[in-house]
Structure formats: structure tokens, C-alpha cells
Amino acid sequence: MLTRVFKSGNSLAVRIPKELGFVDSAQDIEVERVGNTLVLRRVAQETIGDLTEILAAFPPSFMAGGREFHEEQERDWSGLGGAGADKAQG
């Protein structure tokens, strides 16, 4: 199949024929150049449903000793200005 590269704003664009489409419209894809070839890949979007798999990737020894305790310290917000300074004042 042949298609054309065209200018779209300051970028180059290419129309992908419907028969070759592999993503829904407005989905992020990753573009990589490998030699003279452009490779397009779907960007995997993690959801809360993926949480079990993500947590399973941590080894059993991860945080086995717990977390270190740090005493909470008062912060100086005076040099920031804006909303953060208002909260620190009141």
C-alpha cells in the first residue's frame, strides 16, 4: 500500500489506511526509528485492574524491614507566595 507524507503544522504526518489501522482514534502510540523504518506501537495504558500484576513484580523482600520513621517537621512556606503561603499563614 502506498500513502503520502504531508506537512501538518510544524510536523510531518502520514495517513494510515483503514485496513492497516490497529488503534482506536485518539489513542497514544509510540514512534521509533529503526534504520530506515518507522515502528508504531500502542502505548500500554495501565489501569487499576493492572494493580495486582504491578504489585506482583515486587520481590518478597521489598520493604520487608518496613519503613523508616521520620519525625514530621514544620515547613517554611514564607518564600513561596501564592496559595501555599496563604495556607501557611492561616
C-alpha positions in Angstrom: 0.0 0.0 0.0 1.2 3.5 -0.8 0.4 6.6 1.1 2.0 10.1 1.3 3.8 12.1 3.9 2.4 15.6 4.3 3.1 18.6 6.4 0.7 19.3 9.4 1.7 22.4 11.2 5.4 22.1 12.0 5.3 18.3 11.9 5.2 15.6 9.2 2.2 13.4 9.1 1.2 10.2 7.3 -2.3 8.8 6.8 -2.6 5.2 7.8 -5.0 3.3 5.6 -8.0 1.9 7.4 -7.0 -1.7 6.5 -3.7 -1.2 8.4 -5.2 0.6 11.5 -4.6 -1.1 14.8 -5.7 1.5 17.4 -8.8 3.5 18.1 -8.8 7.1 17.2 -7.1 9.5 19.6 -5.1 6.7 21.3 -1.4 7.4 22.1 1.2 5.5 20.2 5.0 5.3 20.4 7.1 6.0 17.3 10.6 4.7 16.9 13.1 4.9 14.1 14.9 1.6 13.4 17.3 2.3 10.5 15.1 3.3 7.6 11.9 2.0 9.2 9.4 3.8 11.5 7.9 1.5 14.0 4.5 2.3 15.6 3.5 0.7 18.9 0.4 1.1 21.1 1.2 2.8 24.4 0.1 0.4 27.2 -2.3 2.3 29.5 -2.2 0.8 33.0 -5.5 0.8 34.9 -6.4 -0.1 38.4 -7.2 -3.6 37.1 -3.4 -4.0 36.4 -2.5 -3.3 40.1 -2.3 -6.9 41.1 0.2 -7.6 38.3 2.2 -4.4 39.1 2.5 -5.3 42.8 3.4 -8.9 42.0 6.5 -7.6 40.2 8.0 -6.5 43.5 10.2 -9.2 45.2 9.0 -10.6 48.5 11.9 -8.8 50.2 10.7 -5.4 49.1 10.2 -3.3 52.3 10.5 -6.4 54.4 12.0 -4.3 57.1 9.2 -1.8 57.0 9.6 2.0 56.5 11.9 4.3 58.4 10.2 6.6 60.8 10.9 10.3 60.2 9.6 13.0 62.6 7.3 15.4 60.8 8.9 18.8 60.6 7.3 22.2 60.2 8.0 23.7 56.8 8.8 27.3 56.0 6.3 28.4 53.3 7.1 32.1 53.6 9.3 32.3 50.5 6.8 30.8 48.1 4.0 33.3 47.9 0.6 32.3 46.3 -1.9 29.8 47.7 0.8 27.8 49.6 1.8 30.9 51.6 -1.8 31.7 52.4 -2.3 28.2 53.9 0.9 28.5 56.0 -0.3 31.9 57.3 -3.7 30.8 58.4 
